[in-house]
Amino acid sequence: MLRPNCHYSELKDTYLFYNISQKIKTYQSDNPGKKLLRLGIGDVSLPLCGEVIKALHQAVDDQAVKETFHGYMPECGAPFLREAVACHYAGRGVSISPDEVFISSGASDELGDILDLFDRDSPALVTEPAYPAYVDANIMAGRKIIHLPAGQEEGFVPAPPGMETADILYICSPNNPTGAVFRRDQLESWVDFANKTGAVILFDAAYEAFIEDSSLPRSIFEIEGAEKCAIEICSLSKTAGFTGTRLGYTVIPKRLERCGMNLNEMWVRNRTTKTNGVSYIIQKGASAVFTEEGQRQISENILKYKRNAGIIMNALDEAGVWYCGGRNAPYVWMKCPGYDDSWEFFDLLLNEIQVVGTPGAGFGECGEGYFRLSSFGSRDDTAEAAERMLRLLGK
Ligand code: MLT
């Protein structure tokens, strides 16, 4: 008799964002006339920029003509896009070669798939508060998870543990959900730790485009020694509005080896077996992001989201509520004023002012008592949500 993966029974009943979307559905069917303001899941609201749209149209036309038509794409990514990404890194002083870049259909898929590289007996350490998919993907794989929490006192940036604990280390900077960004010296200590213990860092850089402080690292590969201990996972979802278009990229240095095995070569082996590449059309659209004009256009959109974050932060300042994030990140992480239970605070905002956010408890135990607001909504909705919150919080 077939035995299903028993580790699924160790998961929470529903995934955080699915759970929230179900609560919203129920609320809307009970309250059909009420307008909801969504500052919950980090889904973008601005359309793709003009350069990307132009490239997508051109790529569709290419597929209509025998001479320019593409069938299967190279499994690890189209050379034109791998080169564009490597060039983008070079522009920031980070030297990687195109064959160290792997094109994926998005960071969330890749964060789960990449676990194929590691033995199931290798424990994973998750720095928390954390994007819940890290934990769920490792539970599904039957892997032991070590939770490393960091609180307000540490600025939500944990330092490496004092002893050898895990083989896979998750770091997300700028952090989802707290918006905290690891400083250079903090990342250096993680890279030293990984190189000393033989662990591998999975560095989630999905929000790097939001960093405006030039002293803060946007890539783990800005840190010396990271090429021997880190994999970086990036996404165009938030950088360029690709949440519904889907494209990400992963950097695996050729110098990354463990037990005589080369992880870059292993990933080539994995991808050539498990994928037939990302669609030509989408890769063409993505390549437009890395042109000069594409970069100019996406930064205009990022600026609009940052203004939204500013609106949220001003309201919280006025209400005298503690928060962090929002400056080098699209998320504002606030303390639930007068509430220890972040799901209760979620219900309060939903029922009283129809504002949707994300309860901190969904990101690990140390997120309890906090609440995440996303800046990816429209300007009008964000401004209205900020006003309603100010009213509710007694100002
Ligand atoms: C979030 O809201 O945390 C993100 O949008 C989720 C994701 O990127 O999958």
Residues whose N, C-alpha, C, O or C-beta is under 5 A from the ligand:
A	BS01	MLT	G40 I41 G42 D43 S108 N176
